[in-house]
Amino acid sequence: MKYKVLLLSVFLVALGLSGQEEKRQSKDCRKVKDNEALRNLKSLTLGEVFQGVFKTAGGDDTDSLQWASSHLQMPKASGCSYSAFSVHPYAAGSTWCEGVASEGIGEVVLSYIDGDKNFFYIQPGNQSSKKIFSELARPKEVTIYYLVPDEIAHEQQGALVFRLPELSGKQKVTLKDEVGFQKVIIENYDALKKALKKSRLQKDYVLVALEINSVYLGEKSEYKDITCVRNISNSMEEKYYKQVPK
């Protein structure tokens, strides 16, 4: 993984894209572990609870590490570079990349969506530009897990806190190898709505976990096995999801 990180660091400096990290930072992300337990989502049965707490952006930078099984950390950055906050709603201009030595098969990243809609969008790859999209790896076959939190809290700094989410559905999706957003229709949406109604949440949020099963390798040999995702959401206006990088 160290070799992968160093190569990407050189690549992004050359393109003027290095230093993607949140401006707020307190703890050193290099000293905090990612949520490796997310790799065990595949072993959960429907109705089973994942023992975890997920806090959105607004507090400590390292809160982002609970939302993915790994992330690509730049060697000299104390803030969390390429973290899972990047795929969340309203995180325009950033990207999550897995941080393991291979192309990221089995790695997981989470976002949250509006449960009142029976669809959401995935923006696969690093879509900073068409060039970067083609040079780095993109997810191909993925498993989507839908988790309904038992509780949602609001913190003073604006962060949402999701606790003890229950697995309420999952499905396989094959993504196209093309730039832009790709719409995913939620299978068994009626069952998901029943789970939301049972939870009695004030707002119907659903956690969406994307597990990488296979990838489209990048065209540039040094970076072809760095797999990225730019966005997983459904809460922005429709025109947002029609954007295509140049």
Buried (B, 14 or more C-beta within 10 A) or exposed (E): EEEBBEBBBEBBEEEEBBEBBBEEBEBEBBEBEBBEEBBEBEEBEEEEBBEBBBBBBBBBBBBBBBBBBBBBBBEEBBBBBBBBBBBBBEBEEBBBBBBBEEBBBBBBBBBBBBBEEBEBBBBBBBBBBBEBBBBBBBBBBBBBBBBBBBEBEEEEEEBBBBBBBBBBBBBEBEBEEEBBBBEBEBBBBEBBBEBBEEBEBEEBBBBBBBBBBBBBBBEBEBBBBBBBBBBBBBBBEEEBBEBEBE
